[in-house]
Amino acid sequence: MSGDFLALAQPGVQQLSPYVPGKPVDELARELDIDPARIVKLASNENPLGASPKALAAISAELAQLTRYPDGNGFALKSLLAEQCRVEPDQVTLGNGSNDILELVARAYLAPGLNAVFSEHAFAVYPIVTQAVGAEARVIPAIDWGHDLSAMLEAIDSNTRVVFIANPNNPTGTWFSAEALDEFLQDVPERVLVVLDEAYIEYAEGSDLPDGLDFLAAYPNLLVSRTFSKAYGLAALRVGYGLSSAVVADVLNRVRQPFNVNSLALAAACAALQDSEYLEQSRRLNEAGMAQLEAGLRELGLGWIPSRGNFLCVDLNRVAAPVFQGLLHEGVIVRPVANYGMPNHLRVTVGLAAENARFLEALAKVLARG
């Protein structure tokens, strides 16, 4: 007789729902019999430029070595990151995307009887990694869709081991200042690890957002997580990293899977990291696309949450699910965020100018239908 394997799973896992990614183009094409070439995907905060040509060349050069395991220590990438981020190589932890860094933190520092603190409307992976190891997820109500850092401090108790904060935050795009971050870090107990998720930080260059790296030396309980999936355009390769004290990095490497970053990802990330022209082009494209979307939404009489990422959360002033479905029938994929407690919003990624225009045209058409 077979057992009830859901009931046999850890209680925290039983209560989880699987992470739902943005709908793939091929899936929508099959479902609605739409030519894939006509579909615009603005759902997953991907870089519309495509990968850096230098990254593509590095991948091509690495293909002959596919029979070999990757460098499990990621020496070349760690060395480049250490130089660029003003840390030592032993302060770098490589991950299969920055999600992997978040999971390593949970596996290393959380357990039943302990808790993690994070904000309402924050990245869905925070509760997933917390509950998966049987720890308590303490979700703190947001202020104006962003982090209430004071309330998060008050929620920390003797059983808190991790605080997840994101700047800018996904999916809302909200952010906090360097002064707010410094005050927060000063008040967090030294025994609590603060994970500062900066997946979108490259898009905020020159803005009023703090650079988490500026705080690493002063706060040994700080870990900054970043990714190559967004501004660097390598989402398919899944490569991210954490920057922390050498002690924290050593702990994370004890639970890190061997060869968790593949050879093609390592080579591409090294090349992308050195392609400053591509990164600047990504920023310029994002700034122009953001302005285009904001102007178009203004013409439609719609509001949005100001964002420092490569996406906008659009306020439809109505339940968003029917609008999302209508957009799918127009061949436009965006992201519903009802699972983040935002049933009236849709998140749209900044795309190429033609893609942004296509979204705005489709949205106007769907809204006109009522």
C-alpha positions in Angstrom: 0.0 0.0 0.0 1.4 3.4 -1.0 1.9 6.0 1.7 0.6 9.6 1.7 3.8 11.2 0.6 2.4 14.7 1.0 1.6 14.0 4.7 5.0 12.5 5.1 6.7 15.7 3.9 7.8 18.4 6.4 4.9 20.5 7.6 6.5 23.6 6.0 6.8 21.9 2.7 3.1 20.7 2.8 2.0 24.3 3.1 4.0 25.6 0.1 2.9 26.1 -3.4 5.5 25.5 -6.2 7.1 28.7 -7.6 5.3 29.7 -10.8 7.5 31.3 -13.3 6.4 33.6 -16.1 4.6 31.8 -18.9 7.0 30.7 -21.7 6.4 31.8 -25.2 6.1 28.3 -26.6 3.5 27.4 -24.0 1.3 30.3 -24.9 1.7 29.5 -28.6 0.5 26.0 -28.0 -2.4 27.0 -25.7 -3.9 29.7 -28.0 -2.5 28.6 -31.4 -0.6 31.9 -31.8 2.5 32.3 -34.0 5.5 32.4 -31.5 7.0 35.2 -33.6 4.0 37.4 -32.7 4.3 36.9 -29.0 5.9 39.5 -26.7 7.1 38.2 -23.3 7.4 40.9 -20.7 6.9 38.7 -17.7 10.2 37.6 -16.2 12.4 40.8 -16.0 14.7 39.5 -18.6 17.2 41.7 -20.5 15.6 42.4 -23.9 19.1 43.1 -25.4 20.0 39.4 -25.5 23.3 38.3 -24.0 26.6 40.2 -24.4 28.4 39.2 -27.6 31.5 38.7 -25.5 29.6 36.3 -23.3 28.4 34.4 -26.4 31.9 34.1 -27.6 33.1 32.8 -24.3 30.4 30.2 -24.3 31.4 29.1 -27.8 35.0 28.8 -26.7 34.0 26.6 -23.8 31.9 24.1 -25.7 34.8 21.8 -26.5 35.2 21.2 -22.7 31.7 19.9 -22.1 33.0 16.4 -21.1 34.8 18.0 -18.2 33.4 19.1 -14.8 33.4 22.8 -14.1 35.9 24.4 -11.8 34.0 23.7 -8.5 35.6 26.6 -6.8 34.9 29.1 -9.7 38.4 30.6 -9.3 38.3 32.9 -12.4 34.9 34.3 -11.7 35.5 34.7 -8.0 38.8 36.5 -8.7 37.0 38.9 -11.1 34.2 39.5 -8.7 36.5 40.1 -5.8 38.5 42.7 -7.8 35.3 44.5 -9.0 33.5 44.3 -5.7 36.5 45.3 -3.5 36.5 42.0 -1.4 38.7 39.0 -1.1 37.9 35.8 -3.1 37.1 33.9 0.1 34.2 36.3 0.7 32.5 35.2 -2.6 30.0 32.4 -2.8 28.8 31.4 -6.2 25.3 30.2 -6.8 23.1 28.6 -9.4 21.4 32.0 -9.7 21.0 34.2 -6.7 18.1 32.0 -5.7 20.7 29.4 -4.8 22.4 31.8 -2.4 19.0 32.4 -0.7 18.5 28.6 -0.3 22.1 28.1 1.0 21.4 30.7 3.7 18.2 29.0 4.7 19.8 25.6 4.8 22.8 26.8 6.8 21.0 29.1 9.3 17.3 28.2 9.6 15.5 25.2 11.2 12.3 24.4 13.1 12.0 26.7 16.1 13.9 29.5 14.3 12.5 32.3 12.1 13.2 34.6 9.2 11.9 38.1 8.8 10.9 39.7 5.5 8.4 42.1 4.0 5.0 41.7 2.6 5.1 41.9 -1.3 8.7 40.6 -1.3 10.3 38.0 -3.5 8.4 34.7 -3.3 11.6 32.7 -2.8 12.0 34.0 0.8 9.0 32.1 2.2 9.8 29.1 0.0 13.3 28.6 1.4 12.2 29.5 4.9 9.3 27.1 5.1 11.1 24.3 3.3 13.5 23.9 6.2 10.7 24.1 8.8 11.4 27.6 10.0 8.8 30.3 10.7 8.3 33.0 8.1 7.5 36.3 9.7 5.9 38.5 7.1 5.9 42.2 8.0 3.2 44.5 6.5 4.5 46.9 3.8 4.4 50.7 3.8 3.5 52.1 0.4 4.3 48.7 -1.2 7.8 48.9 0.3 9.8 47.6 3.3 8.8 48.9 6.8 12.3 48.5 8.2 11.3 49.8 11.6 8.6 47.1 11.9 11.0 44.5 10.6 13.4 45.4 13.4 10.7 45.0 16.0 9.8 41.6 14.7 13.3 40.2 15.4 13.4 38.1 18.5 15.8 35.6 20.1 14.8 32.9 17.5 15.4 35.1 14.5 18.5 34.0 12.4 17.9 35.7 9.1 16.3 38.9 7.7 15.7 39.1 4.0 15.6 42.6 2.5 15.5 43.6 -1.2 16.7 46.8 -2.8 15.1 47.4 -5.2 12.3 45.0 -4.3 10.7 42.6 -6.7 7.8 42.7 -7.7 7.1 46.3 -6.5 10.3 48.1 -7.6 10.4 50.0 -4.3 13.6 51.0 -2.6 15.2 52.5 0.5 18.0 55.0 1.0 21.6 54.5 2.2 20.7 56.2 5.4 17.8 53.9 6.1 19.9 50.9 5.4 22.7 52.0 7.7 20.3 52.8 10.5 18.7 49.3 10.0 22.0 47.5 10.0 23.1 49.4 13.2 20.1 48.1 15.1 20.0 44.5 13.8 21.5 42.1 16.4 25.0 40.9 15.4 23.8 37.3 15.6 21.2 37.8 12.9 22.3 37.5 9.2 20.9 40.2 7.0 20.6 39.2 3.4 20.4 42.2 1.1 19.0 41.0 -2.2 20.4 43.3 -5.0 19.3 41.4 -8.0 18.4 44.6 -9.9 21.1 46.9 -8.4 22.9 47.4 -11.8 19.9 49.2 -13.1 20.1 51.7 -10.3 23.5 53.0 -11.1 23.8 56.7 -10.3 20.5 56.8 -8.4 19.7 57.3 -4.8 20.0 53.6 -4.0 22.8 52.5 -1.7 25.5 50.1 -2.8 25.4 47.2 -0.4 29.1 46.6 -0.9 29.8 49.9 0.9 28.4 48.3 4.1 30.2 44.9 4.1 33.3 45.9 6.0 31.3 47.6 8.8 28.7 44.8 9.2 30.0 41.2 9.4 26.4 40.0 9.6 25.6 41.3 6.1 25.4 39.2 3.0 24.8 40.9 -0.4 23.3 38.7 -3.1 23.4 39.6 -6.8 22.8 37.9 -10.1 23.9 37.8 -13.8 20.3 37.0 -14.8 19.0 40.6 -15.1 21.2 43.5 -16.3 23.9 41.0 -17.5 21.4 39.1 -19.7 22.3 35.6 -18.7 19.1 34.3 -17.2 19.2 30.9 -18.9 22.6 30.1 -17.5 21.6 30.6 -13.8 24.6 32.2 -12.2 24.5 34.5 -9.1 26.7 35.2 -6.2 26.8 36.2 -2.5 29.3 38.6 -0.9 29.8 38.4 2.8 32.4 37.9 5.5 34.8 35.0 4.8 33.2 33.2 7.8 29.7 33.3 6.4 31.0 32.4 2.9 32.8 29.4 4.4 29.5 28.2 6.1 27.6 28.6 2.9 30.2 26.6 0.9 29.8 23.7 3.4 26.2 23.2 2.2 26.7 24.3 -1.4 26.3 21.5 -4.0 29.5 20.6 -5.9 29.7 22.1 -9.3 26.6 24.2 -8.7 27.6 26.7 -11.5 28.2 25.1 -14.8 31.2 25.7 -17.1 29.3 27.7 -19.7 27.8 29.9 -17.0 31.2 30.5 -15.4 32.8 31.5 -18.8 29.9 33.7 -19.8 29.7 35.5 -16.4 33.5 36.3 -16.6 33.0 37.8 -20.0 29.9 39.7 -19.2 31.4 41.1 -16.0 34.1 42.7 -18.2 31.8 44.1 -20.8 31.1 47.5 -19.4 29.8 48.8 -22.7 27.0 46.1 -22.8 26.0 46.9 -19.2 25.8 50.6 -19.9 23.7 49.9 -23.0 21.4 47.8 -20.9 20.9 50.7 -18.5 20.2 53.2 -21.2 17.7 50.9 -22.9 16.0 50.4 -19.5 15.8 54.1 -18.8 14.3 54.9 -22.2 11.9 51.9 -22.0 10.8 52.9 -18.5 10.0 56.4 -19.7 8.1 55.0 -22.6 5.9 52.8 -20.4 5.3 55.5 -17.9 4.1 57.9 -20.7 1.9 55.3 -22.2 0.3 54.3 -18.9 -0.3 58.0 -18.1 -2.2 58.3 -21.4 -4.3 55.4 -20.4 -5.1 57.0 -17.0 -3.3 54.2 -15.1 -1.0 54.5 -12.1 2.0 52.4 -11.2 4.5 51.9 -8.4 7.7 53.9 -9.0 10.5 51.4 -9.7 14.3 51.3 -9.7 14.3 47.9 -11.4 13.7 46.9 -15.0 9.9 46.5 -14.5 6.8 48.4 -13.4 3.9 47.2 -11.3 0.8 48.7 -13.0 -2.3 49.5 -10.9 -5.4 48.6 -12.9 -7.9 49.7 -10.2 -9.7 46.4 -10.8 -9.0 42.8 -10.4 -6.1 42.2 -12.8 -6.7 38.5 -13.7 -9.2 39.2 -16.6 -6.8 41.8 -18.1 -3.9 39.4 -17.8 -5.9 36.8 -19.7 -7.0 39.4 -22.3 -3.4 40.3 -22.9 -2.5 36.6 -23.4 -5.0 36.4 -26.2 -3.3 39.5 -27.7 0.0 37.6 -27.6 1.4 39.7 -24.8 2.8 37.9 -21.6 3.1 40.0 -18.4 3.1 38.8 -14.8 0.1 38.7 -12.5 1.1 39.3 -8.9 -2.0 38.3 -6.9 0.1 35.7 -5.2 2.1 38.6 -3.8 -1.1 40.1 -2.2 -1.5 42.5 -5.2 -4.6 41.3 -7.0 -5.1 44.7 -8.8 -1.6 44.9 -10.3 0.3 43.5 -13.2 4.0 43.5 -13.4 5.5 44.4 -16.8 9.1 44.1 -17.7 10.8 46.9 -19.7 11.3 45.6 -23.2 12.6 46.9 -26.5 10.8 50.0 -27.8 8.6 47.9 -30.1 7.7 45.4 -27.4 6.7 48.2 -25.0 4.6 49.8 -27.7 3.0 46.4 -28.4 2.1 46.0 -24.7 0.6 49.4 -24.4 -1.5 48.9 -27.6 -2.7 45.5 -26.4 -3.5 46.9 -22.9 -5.5 49.7 -24.4 -7.5 47.3 -26.5 -8.2 44.9 -23.6 -9.2 47.8 -21.3 -11.5 49.2 -24.0 -13.4 45.9 -24.0 -14.3 46.5 -20.4 
